[in-house]
Amino acid sequence: MPLRVVICGAGVAGSVLAGALAGRRDVELTVIERAADAGQLDAGTALNVGPNGMQALASLSPALAASVRALAFDWARWQVSLTDGTALLDFPLSDISSCAGIRIRWASLYQALREPIGAFVRYGTTITGVQGGHAIDGAGARAPLAIDIEGPSGRARMEGIDLLVAAEGRYSPLREKLCGPVPVEHFGIAISRLLVRDTSGGLIDDYAQWFNGPHRLLAYRVPPDHVYIVSTFPLAPGEPIEPGMKTAAAIAARYRPAGRPIAPACAWLLDAMAGHVDAIHWARMQQGPVCYRGAGGRLLVIGDAAHPLVPTLGQGATQALEDGVAAAELACAMLQSGSVDVPALTARIEAARTTRATFAQQLSWQASDTLLDGSDPVRDTLRKGEPAFRKSLKALFSGSHLGSVAS
C-alpha cells in the first residue's frame, strides 16, 4: 500500500516537500491549498531569500533552484546607512556564504515551486476538521488520521492518512488543533510592507537599510520592475498600530533626519509610500516557539507554522525552504529503504531541524536590536560588522539544512 500523505499548504515548505513526493509509486499525495489558483496574484509583496535557502534548494533539485533564480534578482550585498546618506556598513554576502541569496515577488516564487505539483493540488480548499492520530491500533502503531475538507467540489472526508503535514503558515490551524495553543511573543516593533513600480531611476537596487534613530527603512528591487519597501518603528508590545501612525505625514516624520538633508533614495521611498499609503500592509513583529510534530507522530509541522520568526535576516521563507528540503530528503530516504515508520520519520525531521530553526530565530531577534526603542543604530550596526556577528551570520547563511549551524 502506498504511503498516504496530505500536505496542507502549497506555500514554500509544502510545495518543496510535495515536489519531492509527487509521482512516486509508493506515495499517494494530496496537497490542500486555500488560495484559489496556482498564481496567487494577490500575494502582492516580495521577499528576500538567504543564501542558505538557495543552497538547500539546489542540493535537492538544481533545476528547481535554477527556475526560481531565473525569476529573481540576486541578493549579493548587505548595506546599511543613515537616512541622510551616511554609510555605516557595506559588505558582499560572498564573504560569508557560498552563493548569493535572491530578491523575488511572492507570486513568482509560488509560480516556480507549484509548477511541478499542479496535478496534486486542490486549490480553493480548506481543512474543516481532523480526527485520530493518538489511538493505538491492533498492531501497536498510531492510528491513521482523517480530515474533513471543503472546496469547489463541496465537502468530503479523507481517511487513512499516514502523514499529515501542516504547512499553512504562521497562523496554522492544524498546529493549534493538534499541538495546542501557540503562544505569541511581540517584540515592540511595528512593520509595514509595500510593493510599488520602480520609478527611482536607479536609486534603489540591492538590499539596503537606512536608519533615523531606531526608525528604519529597507528596500530592494525585484523583477520585473518593482521596489519592495519595508518600514519599521518601535511600538510597545501589545499596543495597536493607530490610524494616525499610518498617515503619509507620520511616516515622513519618522524617517526625515532633523537638521540634515535626506538622502535621495530615502526621499524617493517616502514619496512612494505617500503615493500608495492606502496599499501599505501593517503588522507587529512577533514570533512563536518551535514545534515540528504532533498527533502521535503523524503530524509534521514545517515552514512558518513550525517556527514563526521575525523577518530581520530574511529567514522566514529561507527556513521554510530548509524545512522542505530536509523533510523531502529524509522522507525519500525512508521510502527508499522500504521500511516506512511515520512517527520515526517525523522524529528524525524534528531532530534534524529544531536546533537549526531555533538558532535562526534567536539570531534574527538578536539582529533586530537596532529597531528597538532607545537603541543606538550607529553603534549597534557597526557591531554587526565585527567578527563575532559575522561568524554567527556565516553560520546561518552557510549552515546545513540538516542541522548544522556552522559551515
N, C-alpha and C positions, 0 to 999 in steps of 0.2 A: 504494500500500500504506500502511495506517495505521501510525503510529509505535507500536511495541510497547513499552509501559512497564510495569515491575513495581516496585512500591513495597513494600519490606519494613519493616513497622511502621506501624500506623494510630494512632500517637501524635499529638502536636501538629503537628510539621512535616509528617509523612507525610500526615495527614488534610487539612491545608490544601492541599498540592500536589495531592493526589488530587481534592479538591473542584473545583479549577480545571480539571482534565483530564477529569473524569467526563462522559460523554455526548458528547464531541467525536467527530465522524465521522472525524477524521484521527488519532485515538489509540485504540489497543486497550489498555485499562487493567486491571491486576490488582493488588490490594492483599493482601499476605500478613500476617496478624496472628496471633500465637501465643495471645493471650487467647481464651477460649472463646466470648465473646459481646460484643456492642457495648457493653453497660452497664459491663462490667468492674468490678463492685461490690466486688471485692477490692482495688481501688485506694483504700485506706481512709483516706488522709490528705488534705491540702489544700495549696494553694499560693497565692502572690500573683503576679500578672502585672503587670509595669511598664506605665506609660502608653505607652511606645514600642511594646510588643507590641500593645496595643489600637488604637493609631494605625495600625500597619501593617495589621492585620486589617481595619479599617474602610476602608482605601484599596483593598483588594482586593474585599471584599464587605461593604457596610454592613449587609445583612440578617443575615449570619452573625455579625458583631460584635455586633449588637443581640441576637441569640438567646443568645450567650454571656453578655453583660452581664445579661440578664434572669435568669440562673441564679446571679448573683454579687452580692456587696456591693461598693461602691466602695472602693478603696484611695485615700484622699484626704489622709492626713497621715503625717508622719514624726515619731515621738515616742520619746524616749529618756530614761530616768530611772535612778536607783539603786534597789535593791530596798527601801530604806527610804522610797521615795516622792519623794526629792529630784529635781526636774525638771532635765534638762540641755539638752534640745533638743526643740523642737516647732514644726514649720512645715508649711504646706499644700503639697502637691505642685503645686498650681496656680501656685506661684511659679516652678517650673522645668519645667512640662510643659503641653501644650495640652489634655490630657484626664486624667481620673482613671484609675488602674490598677484592678485588680479583686482580690477575695478569693473563692476558689471551691474546691469539692471537686474532686479529680481525676476522680471518676466523672461529675460534672456536666459538666466540660469535655470529656471524651471523648464523652459523650452528644451534646452540641451539634455537635462537629466531625465525628463519624462519621455523623450522621443523613443528610447529603446523599450519602454514598458507600456506603450499605449494600449496594446491588446489586453492588458491585465488590469487596467484601472477602471473603476466605476466612478465616474465624475458626478457631481451633484448629489452625493450620497453621504449620509452620516450614520454613525452607530448610535442607536437609541437605548440599548440595553446589553448587558453582558452577564453570563451566568457560568458557574463552575470554576474549576482550577484549584480548588482546595481539597475536595473529596478524594479519597484513595480508592482506586478500582480494585477488582479482584486479583490482579497481578501485582498489587502493591505499588502501582505507579499513580501519579497525579492524573485525575480525570481530565479529558479534553475540555475546552471552553466552547461556549455557544454565544453567538451575538445576534441581536436584532438590528436590522438596518432599514433605512428609509431613503428612497431615491426616486428617480424619474419613473421607474417601473413599479413603484409602490413599496409596500412593506414586505419584508422577508426575514426568515431566520436561517442563519448558517450554523451548523452544528459540527461537532467532531474536529474542532480547530486545535491542532497540536501546538502551534506557536502563534500568539497574538502580539503584534508589535505596535506600541504606542509611539507614533512619530508625528503627533499633531501640533507640535509647537509648545511654547512655554506655558500655555494655559490648558494642558492636556486633561480632558475629562476622564480618559482611561486611567491615567496615572492616579488621579484623585480618587476615582471609584475603587480601584483595586489595590492601591498602596497607601491610601489615607490622605488627609488634607495636606496641602503643600504650603508650609509657612513662607511668607514673602518678607524679605528684608529690603527696606527702602534706604537709599544712601544719601538722601538730602541733595539730589541733583535733578533738575528739570532738563528735558532734552526735546528738541524739535528736529523734524526732518522735512526736507523739501527737494523735489527734483524739478529743474527748470531747463529750458533751452539755453545753450551756451551762446551768449552774445558778448562774452567777456573780451574777445579779441586776443586771446592767449594769456590773459591774466591768471586763469585757473587751469591747472593741468594735473600733475600727480598729487597724491595725498599730502595735504598741508593743514596746519593748525595755526590759529592766531589768538593771542590772549590779550584781554584788557582786565587786569586783576584776575579773579577766578572765572570771569566770563569768557567762554571760548567759542570761536568759530572754527569749523572744519569743513573742507570742501575738496572735491576732486572731479575731474571729467570722467564720463562713462560714454560708451558708444550708444547711439550713433553720433549724437551732437548735443549731449546734455551735461549739466553740472548738478551734482548731488551736494546739498548744503545741510550741515548739521550745526545747531547752536545748543549750548548748554549754559546753565547758570545755577547757582546754589539755591536750594529750596528745602526748608526744614522737613525732615521725614514726616509723612502723614499729611502735610499741608497740600491743598489743592493748587492747581495752576489757574489762577484767577483770570477772567477775561481781560482785565487791564494789563496783565503781563504779556498778552499776545498781540498787542497793537503794534503797528509799524513804528510809532514813536517810542514805545517802551523798548522794542528790540534795538533801535538805533542808539538809544541812550546807554544801553548796556555795553556796547562794543566800540563806541567812538571814544578815543583817548582824550583825556582832558588836557587842554593847552597844547596839543600837538596835532599836526595833520594826520589824517587817517591814510593808511596805505591804499593805493588804487585798487588792489584785489579785494580788500575788505569793503571799500566803498561800493564796489560792484555787487558784492554779496548782499550788503544791506539794501541796496536798491532792488535787487532781485527778490529779496524777502518782502519788501514793502509792496512790490507789484503783484505778489502772489500770497498775501498774508492769509487769505481765506483757505488756501490749499495746504497750509503747513500742518503737519501731524505733530501733536504734542503728547508727551508721556513723562513718567518719572523713572529714573534709573532704579532697578531692583534686581535681586537675584534670589534663588531658592536652593535648597540642599540637593546634592547629587543623589539620584536614585535610578538604577538600571534594571531592576527586575521586581516582580511580584507575582501574585496569584499562583503560589506553589511552584514558581519557576517557569510557568508557561507564558507569562507576560514579560516581554522585553521592552524596555523604555530607552529610546535613543533620541539624539538631537536636542533641541531646546527643551523638550519635555523632560529629558533626563538631567539637564544641568543649565537652567536659566541663569545667564550671567550678564554682566554689564558690557556694553559694546566698545569699550575704550581701546582695546587692542585688535578689534576686528575678528574676534574669536567665536562669535555666535554660529554663523554658517560654517566657519572653519572647523570648529569642534564637531559640528554635525557631519561634515564630510569625513572626519577621522572616525566617528562612530559608525557611519555607514560602511566604510571600508573595513574596519575591524570586525564588525558583525558579519559582513559578507565573507571575509577570509576564513573566519572561524567556523561559520555555518557550512561553507563549501568543503572545508577540510573534514568536518564530521560526516557530512553526507558521503564524501568520497571514501571514507573508511568503512561505510556500510553498516555502522552501528550508531544509530541516532538516539540520543538521550537528551530531550529538550531541556529539562531542568539543569542538566550538566552543561549544556551549551550556553544557556543564559548566565550561568555562574561563571563560565570562562570569560564571556564578554564583560561581565561586571568586574571580574578580577583584572582583566587587561586594561579597562578604561577608567576605573574610578580614580586612581591616583593621578592619572594624566589630566582628566577633566577637572579635578579639584585644584590641581596646580594652575590650570588655565584660568579658573575662576579667581583664585587668590591673586595671581599676578595682574589680571585685568583690573581688579579692585585696587591693588597697590598702585597701579599706573594712573588711577583716577584721582590721586591726591591733589593734583593741580586744579581740579574742578570744584573743590570744597570751599565753603565759606571760610575766610581767614587764611587761605593758602597763599604762598608766595610763588607764583608761576615761574618767575625767573630762576629762583634758587632751585625749585623742585624740577623744573625742566632740565637745567644744567646737570642735575644729579643723574638724569636718565642717559646722559652721555658718558657717565663714568663706568669703569669696568664691572662693578657689581651688578648694575641693572642690565648692561649689555650682555653679561653672562646669562642672566635669567631670560632675557628676551631671545637669545640664541637657543637656549634650551627649549623654549616654546616654539620658535619658528623652525627649528631643525630636529626636534624630537620625534620619536616614533609614535605612530597611532596605536601601536600595541603595547603602550605602557611606559616607554622611556620618556623622561622629561629632559634628557640631555642628548646632545648629538653624539 
